[in-house]
Amino acid sequence: MAAGAQAANAADSTTPAGTRPEHDRSSLSRESLKRAFLDHLLYTQGKSLDIASKNDLYQSLAHTVRDRLVPSWFDTTATYQKRNARTVAYLSAEFLMGPYLGNNLLSLGISHEIRLAMSELGLDLDELLRQEEEPGLGNGGLGRLAACFIESLATLEVPAIGYGIRYEYGIFYQTIMDGWQVENTDAWLRYGNPWEIQHAEWAVQVKLGGHTEQYTDDSGRFRVRWVPEKTVAGVPFDSPIPGYRVGTTNTLRLWRAEATEAFDFHVFNRGDYLGAVSKKVTSENLSKVLYPNDESLQGKELRLEQQYFFVSCSLQDMLRLQRQRGQPVTSFHKSFAMQLNDTHPAIGVAELMRLLVDEHLVPWERAWDITRQTFAYTNHTLLPEALERWPLELFRRVLPRHLEIIYEINARFLNEARIHFFGDETRIARLSLIDETGERYVRMAHLACVGSHAINGVANLHSELLKRDLLKDFYAMWPEKFDSMTNGVTPRRWVALSNPRLTKLIGRCIGEDWIKDWSLISNLEPYAEDAAFGSEWRAIKRANKVDLAAVILRKTGIRVDPDSMFDVQVKRIHEYKRQHLSALHIAALYHRLKSQRNLDIAPRTFIFGGKAAPGYARAKLMIKLITSIGDVINSDPDVRDRLKVVFLPNYSVTLGQWVYPAAELSEQISLAGKEASGTGNMKFAMNGALTIGTMDGANIEIREEVGEDQFFLFGLTAEEVYAMRREGYRPLDYLSRDPELGAVLDLIRSGFFSRGDSELFAPLLDDLLHHDPYMLLADYSSYAACQARVDEAYRDTQAWTRMSILNTARTGKFSSDRAIREYCERIWKAHPVPVEKLYAR
Ligand SMILES: *Cc1c(COP(=O)(O)O)cnc(C)c1O
């Protein structure tokens, strides 16, 4: 194994005189691992084995592993500086990393040795792994994408740094009480985070509020001075991101807001010590909590401050690195390729202009050139309610200088646009960075488009719809800027780590190179016809289902049958994702089973998981609908052996690692044209689940790859959705055509699932009947018919197994490594830079 070879070679590596450590603190031998673990237990945690808590043991192990990442981490930074390597800066307000320990062990290739080392000390590695509190610094797909990308960048040895916010409280912890979602704070830092190193020496200052002043400087130059209302400090916390079995360990740098001394001093001098302290608390609110909204906007001042805070910190940090590398600011774009993960960091366009023009005295045109060559923008949504815009007055209050800069960018941009679209003032108004149709707003997507040299959607359909709809005016102006980059997920975490049984089986058949190069998984395809392989494949799926069943029992008290079909929908709860479409179908199935006692169906367990935004009442009611239907079904002896419905609380990366490997049917049932890509769909397919889905997002590409016979397709296409909207959609029409649908809606309305409360679900039902913006009624019959085909197919065990194997074997495209290679080639112009061994080991 590469990591082992690395250790073995360490003796040969030339060591600069005077830097050879007294003893090797990062050896990978079992003896050394045990020694280091016990040392950390004593010297870091202050405990001995007999009195250590589980957390002490976890922390000691985490430190032991971190120590083994530090040399390559150090070498990586040194190599990039020495080579002045073009570096990808991935800016994202969210990084949903998942637990680190397991992944870092996998990357280093020491899981087995660590397991033995722990067992020799009488400890169980799996129990220690369970101790880690996952950093939930993201809402869902967007944050998880950032995590997959940052891992792939490291594995591909591409110089990269992830920039984000070190939220003190991540996404809330969800519990279910009486069937309703309850939010609890996520105090993930409670017991400390062993994976981060704070670098107070690289703290930066960030200004907020106040006003601007114009003046002429000593050399007669016109300048603008920003006089802020307050200044906060940003302190970087770095975590190592090792690539899989390579010398590269990149950095995830998250910023924490702290009060500045200078600011406190001012208040302190007036004798108001407690006032100073309370202002300190206010400053620190900036990185206090992640906004729990997914696919919808939270137009709060603090949110804008958060965004500006981390972007300003990151840009100042990059300028420091540029200085440190001895490079002029005017070649900033040669050193850094900056990717905006949605519009959350789009204020970076104005901030880089401010830093270059106001602080580094670069002339506007030159600065604009540098800015545009640096930034690229990924759009993540077509939902209008998710498009970020800030009321102009709020924006001016928080970022007065940036508003001036945006006005200047806009004036120059609209002049350019008027040449393209001469006389078309309605189009000019549509393009403007300022929305003046009513209350005035700053349009962040427009700022991102104008300030970037590349704009991409996250799946082919999504990119096409962007060009046709949301960004059509920009596309008309700059078609060459537009591209499509289908998302991907890392096969390290989502197969090798979370599905060890499958990993072992695949390894026996086609070797282990697929872990680094997922396209090799196609070599599995011939095994789809191999009966012996098929029964092993089934045995693994069953074992994974037994594991998940144990998790379900522990978390919900519900006992599910591992021999039933595991039909899963896990993702954020949202109307456009249509968890309620599945709920209607489950209620219908139940109704059918009750009215036809001997109806023969393949036993199924419906598994749901996902968080609803705390202020999203409709999504919370959808959870209540699912749990209510579940309560009735799960306690009805008539259907006991045939139907179960569970809602797994607190869906997270940790839970996902149990869920995806155990799933047999993956529900990807959004209304066509609404889901930009989806990445959950990819994780399921890679682990051998078949998809029931619409022609939406990456589902289309998954179906194209795995073959239409291996995919359960239903529902309207995006084209049909558009056509239907044009012609006027009438949900009631669909009710008369499908009696079962009417019966189900009546049953829910009657209070059957809500202890006689006929009001509870009325808002949901009325909306379906009268508006149904996500066209559930239009798609219902097609969905129910498709589910009947699934039932039929599942009974043919051999055929199902074959389809399952083909799903895995044909998902080669959906690795985030492929996505990252495309970004590197087509957008970032970044290349692998193998890390040199500089530090003595
Ligand atoms: C992959 C993932 C998502 C995204 O799921 P979609 O089905 O693409 O919406 C959300 N949350 C977690 C924890 C994930 O791992």
The ligand as a Gaussian input file, in Angstrom:
#p B3LYP/6-31G(d) Opt

LIG

0 1
 C      -26.013000      13.445000      -0.591000
 C      -26.671000      14.122000       0.539000
 C      -27.679000      15.059000       0.305000
 C      -28.181000      15.383000      -1.082000
 O      -29.216000      14.506000      -1.390000
 P      -30.182000      14.762000      -2.652000
 O      -30.957000      13.489000      -2.724000
 O      -29.291000      14.952000      -3.839000
 O      -31.005000      15.941000      -2.337000
 C      -28.270000      15.674000       1.386000
 N      -27.883000      15.399000       2.653000
 C      -26.919000      14.500000       2.908000
 C      -26.543000      14.230000       4.326000
 C      -26.272000      13.842000       1.871000
 O      -25.301000      12.960000       2.146000

